[in-house]
Amino acid sequence: MTLLDVRTPVARPTTGPLVNQFEFGLDAPICLTWELTYACNLACAHCLSSSGKRDPRELTTEQCEAVIDELQRMQVFYVNIGGGEPTIRPDFWHLLQYAVDHNVGVKFSTNGVRLNPERAAFLASTDYVDVQISLDGATAEVNDYVRGPGSYDTAITALQNLQDAGFKDAKISVVVTRQNVTQLDEFKALADQYGATLRLTRLRPSGRGADVWDELHPLPEQQRVLYDWLMANGDNVLTGDSFFHLAAFGESLPGLNLCGAGRVVCLIDPIGDVYACPFAIHDNFLAGNLLADGGFKQVWQTSELFQELRSPQTSGACTSCEFFDSCRGGCMAAKFFTGLPLDGPDPECVQGYGESALAGERTIPAASQDHSRTTPGRNQPVMLTLTRREDLEAPPVSACAENPLAGFRL
């Protein structure tokens, strides 16, 4: 993998930490997120993609295989498959095996609904596959409030099935919220119990997460608690690039302390649209479509949006802050979906600049798509009926089938 020759007024560094070179982009992403479907058996309150119903325009099995072929040619290290619930697609297991056979590693996120003992045994026998079980509470009370009734038991059963099958090092993937930030030790104990690794990610105010961000995102004093816990436990906990905004407290956390959007990561959605950021499925971050714009490689290497993101930030309020080199201005998606300028402070800026920015005039962007089901399902979390924004009750932009399993033979 080589670095892109991106034209920029700032010269690419030739020495020093790799993260400084990553800022200018790579000729292929290190990894990418691929939402295979928006169909989901749950309706999590904070779902980034507002999943629930499938989009009838989903890529076919053959088109998905072609994407995997291209990722192999580009030497992408691995693909993080999600949704929706990816295992709902009847061809999911075929596509997983196809990717492995073509030297593309697979990390897939699931609520565990399809990980029965037989599937767990298959995964345990397959190399180059990583499994992430989503769990947003160390107890059923906390988890099911956000993810829906019964979802805690489903996730724990999946972890038990994986352990019984001999699967090594599953991941427990947790979105840190105001309600579960006090359970970090309990999450770590659960991971140890099932021979898994704890993975913490940040709550972003996108998708349905925009509706509940004010209620769920950690309070300022909890941000410090999270930072101190990660500093003490971070060597044994995965965070990706989720919490680099916390670096302004002092020492940088383990992991990529940089927004990787369009530089080292991106997202492919179920219909082949390519977005700069896995946490920002919105028209403003749409770089192209791999079916219409010459394939994924063409979009990744020539998109105007990606070229712009690979030009280091040289203006704006954040660059004059003494902590900018530590936190890099925080999360692009968090700023955008709270109506803050992209060159301004993160809404959860630990130095307090986000609070003053949120108090000013701002316009919250409307969702560009919504795949939520129009009628509550049996697994609907209670909180969605309490905090749903009225201005997002309009019909979804995309033509999604009412039945999340429409057209599928299970």
C-alpha positions in Angstrom: 0.0 0.0 0.0 1.4 3.4 -1.0 0.6 7.0 -0.1 -1.5 9.0 -2.6 0.2 11.9 -4.4 -2.4 14.4 -3.3 -2.0 18.0 -4.3 -2.1 20.1 -1.2 -0.5 23.4 -0.1 1.1 21.6 2.9 4.0 19.2 2.1 3.6 15.6 3.2 6.0 14.7 6.0 8.5 12.1 5.1 9.5 11.3 8.7 7.8 11.1 12.0 4.7 9.2 13.1 2.7 7.4 10.5 -0.4 9.2 11.6 1.0 12.5 10.2 1.3 10.8 6.8 -2.1 9.2 7.1 -3.6 12.7 7.2 -2.8 13.0 3.4 -4.6 9.7 2.5 -3.6 6.3 1.2 -4.1 4.8 -2.2 -6.5 2.3 -0.6 -8.2 2.4 2.8 -6.7 0.4 5.6 -10.2 -0.9 6.3 -13.6 0.1 5.3 -17.1 -0.3 6.6 -19.6 -2.0 4.4 -23.3 -1.9 5.4 -24.6 -4.9 3.5 -28.3 -4.2 4.3 -30.5 -1.8 6.2 -32.8 -4.6 7.3 -32.7 -5.3 11.0 -34.6 -7.3 13.5 -34.0 -4.5 16.1 -34.6 -0.8 16.2 -31.8 0.5 18.3 -32.5 4.1 19.6 -29.0 5.3 18.5 -28.7 3.5 15.1 -26.3 5.5 12.9 -28.1 4.4 9.7 -31.7 4.4 11.0 -31.9 0.8 10.0 -35.0 -1.4 10.1 -36.2 -1.9 6.5 -34.1 -3.1 3.6 -33.6 -1.1 0.5 -34.8 -3.0 -2.6 -31.9 -1.6 -4.5 -29.3 -3.5 -2.4 -26.3 -4.8 -4.3 -26.8 -8.3 -5.7 -24.7 -11.2 -4.7 -22.7 -10.9 -7.9 -22.2 -7.2 -7.5 -21.0 -7.8 -3.9 -18.5 -10.4 -5.2 -17.2 -7.8 -7.7 -16.6 -5.3 -4.9 -14.7 -7.9 -3.0 -12.6 -8.7 -6.1 -11.7 -5.0 -6.3 -10.9 -4.8 -2.6 -8.5 -7.7 -3.1 -6.8 -6.0 -6.0 -6.4 -2.8 -3.9 -5.0 -4.8 -1.0 -7.5 -3.6 1.5 -6.5 -5.2 4.8 -10.1 -6.0 6.0 -13.7 -5.0 5.6 -15.9 -4.2 8.6 -19.3 -5.6 7.6 -22.4 -4.2 9.3 -25.9 -3.0 8.7 -28.7 -3.2 9.7 -28.1 -6.8 10.8 -25.8 -8.3 8.1 -26.6 -11.9 8.9 -30.2 -11.3 7.8 -29.0 -11.3 4.2 -29.4 -14.9 2.9 -26.1 -14.6 1.1 -24.2 -13.2 4.0 -22.3 -16.5 4.9 -21.5 -17.0 1.2 -20.1 -13.4 0.9 -18.1 -13.9 4.1 -16.5 -17.1 2.7 -16.0 -15.4 -0.6 -14.0 -12.5 1.0 -11.9 -14.9 3.0 -11.1 -17.0 0.0 -10.0 -13.8 -1.8 -7.7 -12.7 1.0 -9.9 -9.9 2.3 -10.3 -10.2 6.1 -13.8 -9.8 7.5 -14.8 -8.2 10.7 -18.6 -8.2 11.1 -20.8 -6.6 13.7 -24.0 -8.4 14.7 -26.6 -8.3 17.5 -26.1 -12.1 17.6 -29.6 -13.1 16.4 -28.2 -15.7 13.9 -25.2 -16.9 15.8 -26.5 -20.3 16.8 -24.2 -23.2 17.8 -23.8 -24.3 14.1 -22.9 -20.9 12.8 -20.5 -20.4 15.8 -18.8 -23.7 14.9 -18.4 -22.5 11.3 -16.9 -19.2 12.4 -14.5 -21.0 14.7 -13.2 -23.1 11.8 -12.7 -20.1 9.5 -9.5 -18.1 9.4 -9.4 -14.3 8.9 -12.8 -13.6 10.4 -13.5 -11.4 13.5 -16.9 -11.2 15.1 -18.2 -8.2 17.1 -21.2 -8.6 19.3 -23.0 -5.3 19.9 -23.9 -4.8 23.6 -24.7 -1.4 25.1 -25.3 -2.3 28.7 -23.5 -4.6 31.1 -26.9 -5.5 32.4 -30.2 -6.2 30.5 -31.8 -3.1 32.1 -29.3 -0.7 30.6 -28.8 -2.5 27.3 -32.4 -3.2 26.5 -33.4 0.4 27.2 -31.4 1.4 24.0 -31.4 -1.8 22.0 -34.8 -3.3 22.8 -36.3 -6.1 24.9 -34.5 -9.4 24.8 -31.4 -8.0 23.0 -29.1 -8.5 26.0 -30.0 -12.2 26.3 -29.5 -12.6 22.5 -26.0 -11.1 22.7 -25.0 -13.1 25.7 -26.2 -16.3 24.1 -24.2 -15.5 21.0 -21.1 -14.9 23.1 -21.6 -18.2 24.9 -22.1 -20.1 21.5 -18.9 -18.6 20.2 -17.0 -19.6 23.3 -18.4 -23.1 23.3 -17.4 -23.5 19.7 -13.8 -22.5 20.4 -13.9 -19.2 18.6 -11.0 -17.1 19.8 -11.1 -13.5 20.7 -14.6 -12.3 19.8 -15.2 -8.6 20.4 -17.8 -7.0 22.6 -18.7 -3.7 20.9 -20.1 -1.0 23.2 -21.3 2.5 22.3 -20.5 4.5 25.4 -23.5 6.4 26.7 -24.4 8.4 29.8 -26.2 5.3 31.1 -23.4 2.7 30.7 -20.2 4.8 31.2 -20.4 3.7 34.9 -20.3 0.0 33.8 -16.8 0.0 32.1 -15.4 -2.4 34.7 -18.4 -4.7 34.3 -18.0 -4.7 30.5 -14.4 -5.6 30.9 -15.4 -8.5 33.2 -17.9 -9.7 30.7 -15.2 -9.7 28.0 -12.9 -11.6 30.2 -15.6 -14.1 31.1 -16.2 -15.0 27.4 -12.6 -14.8 26.3 -13.4 -11.7 24.3 -11.9 -8.2 23.8 -13.8 -5.1 24.8 -14.2 -2.5 22.0 -15.6 0.9 23.0 -16.9 3.4 20.4 -18.3 6.9 20.7 -21.9 7.8 20.4 -22.5 9.9 17.3 -25.6 12.1 16.7 -26.3 10.7 13.3 -29.2 8.5 12.1 -31.6 7.9 14.9 -28.7 8.9 17.2 -29.6 12.5 16.4 -32.9 12.0 18.2 -31.5 10.8 21.4 -28.0 12.4 21.5 -29.0 15.0 24.1 -30.3 12.2 26.4 -27.5 9.6 25.8 -24.2 11.3 25.2 -21.9 11.3 28.3 -21.8 14.4 30.5 -18.6 16.5 30.7 -17.6 15.0 34.0 -18.2 11.5 32.5 -15.8 12.3 29.7 -13.1 12.6 32.3 -14.1 9.4 33.9 -13.9 7.7 30.5 -10.5 9.2 29.7 -9.0 8.1 33.0 -10.4 4.6 32.6 -9.0 4.3 29.1 -5.6 5.6 30.2 -5.6 2.8 32.8 -7.0 0.0 30.7 -6.5 1.2 27.1 -3.8 -1.3 26.2 -6.3 -4.1 26.5 -9.3 -2.3 25.1 -10.0 -1.4 21.4 -11.2 2.2 20.6 -10.2 2.8 16.9 -10.4 6.5 16.3 -13.5 7.0 18.5 -12.1 9.1 21.4 -9.3 11.2 20.0 -11.3 14.3 21.2 -10.3 13.2 24.7 -6.6 13.7 24.0 -7.0 17.4 24.9 -7.1 16.2 28.6 -3.4 15.5 28.3 -1.7 12.4 27.0 -3.1 10.9 23.8 -4.9 7.6 24.1 -3.8 4.4 22.4 -5.1 4.1 18.8 -5.5 6.4 15.8 -5.7 9.9 17.2 -7.0 11.4 13.9 -10.2 11.6 12.0 -9.7 8.8 9.4 -12.6 9.8 7.2 -11.7 9.7 3.5 -8.0 9.2 4.5 -7.8 5.7 5.8 -11.4 4.6 6.2 -14.8 5.1 4.4 -18.2 3.4 4.1 -20.0 1.6 1.4 -23.8 1.4 1.8 -26.1 -1.3 0.7 -26.8 0.3 -2.7 -23.1 1.0 -3.5 -22.9 4.7 -2.3 -19.5 5.5 -0.9 -19.4 7.9 2.1 -16.3 9.5 3.6 -17.3 8.6 7.2 -18.9 5.4 8.6 -20.6 7.7 11.1 -21.9 10.2 8.6 -24.3 8.6 6.1 -25.6 11.8 4.7 -25.6 13.4 1.3 -23.0 16.0 2.4 -20.5 13.2 2.8 -21.4 11.2 -0.3 -18.3 10.7 -2.5 -19.9 8.7 -5.3 -21.4 5.4 -6.2 -19.2 2.4 -7.1 -21.7 1.2 -9.8 -22.0 4.6 -11.5 -18.6 6.1 -11.0 -16.1 3.6 -12.3 -15.8 1.3 -9.3 -14.7 1.7 -5.7 -11.1 2.4 -6.6 -12.1 5.3 -8.8 -14.3 6.9 -6.1 -11.6 6.5 -3.4 -8.8 7.9 -5.4 -10.4 10.7 -7.4 -13.4 11.9 -5.5 -13.4 15.7 -5.0 -14.7 15.2 -1.4 -11.9 12.8 -0.5 -9.3 15.1 -2.0 -10.6 17.9 0.1 -10.6 15.8 3.3 -7.0 14.9 2.6 -5.9 18.5 2.6 -4.8 19.2 6.2 -7.0 21.7 8.1 -5.3 25.1 8.0 -8.0 27.5 9.1 -10.9 27.8 11.5 -11.3 28.3 15.2 -9.9 25.0 16.3 -6.5 25.4 14.6 -5.7 28.3 16.9 -6.4 26.3 20.0 -3.3 25.1 22.0 -4.8 21.6 22.1 -5.4 21.2 18.4 -2.4 19.1 17.8 -3.7 16.7 20.4 -7.4 16.4 19.5 -7.3 17.5 15.8 -10.6 19.4 16.3 -12.5 16.2 17.2 -15.1 14.3 15.2 -16.4 15.6 11.9 -19.7 13.7 12.2 -20.4 14.9 15.7 -19.9 18.5 14.6 -22.0 18.2 11.5 -25.0 16.5 13.0 -25.1 19.0 15.9 -25.1 22.0 13.5 -21.5 23.1 14.3 -18.9 24.1 11.6 -16.5 21.4 10.6 -13.5 23.6 11.4 -14.9 24.5 14.8 -14.9 22.6 18.1 -16.3 19.2 18.8 -19.6 19.4 20.6 -18.0 17.3 23.4 -14.8 19.3 23.4 -13.2 18.5 26.8 -11.9 22.1 27.1 -15.5 23.4 27.1 -15.4 25.1 23.7 -18.2 22.8 22.4 -20.6 23.9 25.1 -20.3 27.6 24.1 -20.6 26.7 20.4 -23.7 24.7 21.0 -25.2 27.7 22.8 -24.9 29.8 19.7 -27.0 29.9 16.5 -26.9 26.7 14.6 -29.0 24.7 12.1 -29.4 21.0 12.7 -29.2 19.2 9.3 -32.2 17.1 8.4 -31.6 13.4 7.8 -31.1 12.6 4.1 -32.4 9.0 4.6 -34.3 7.0 7.1 -34.8 3.2 7.0 -36.7 3.0 10.3 -39.9 0.9 10.3 -43.1 3.0 10.4 -44.7 0.8 13.0 -43.1 -0.4 16.2 -41.7 -3.9 16.2 -41.7 -6.3 19.1 -38.1 -5.4 19.9 -38.6 -1.7 19.8 -36.8 0.1 22.7 -39.1 2.0 25.0 -37.1 5.2 24.8 -37.8 5.7 21.1 -41.4 6.4 21.8 -40.3 9.1 24.3 -37.7 11.1 22.4 -38.4 10.7 18.7 -38.1 14.1 17.0 -41.4 15.2 15.3 -39.5 16.8 12.4 -38.1 13.4 11.3 -41.5 11.7 11.0 -41.7 12.4 7.2 -41.6 9.4 4.9 -38.0 8.2 4.2 -36.2 9.5 1.1 -35.2 6.1 -0.1 -37.8 3.6 -1.4 -37.5 0.9 1.2 -39.7 -2.1 1.5 -42.1 -2.0 4.5 -41.1 -5.6 5.4 -37.4 -5.7 6.5 -37.1 -9.2 5.0 -39.0 -8.4 1.8 -37.7 -10.5 -1.1 -35.6 -12.7 1.1 -36.2 -16.5 1.5 -35.0 -17.4 5.0 
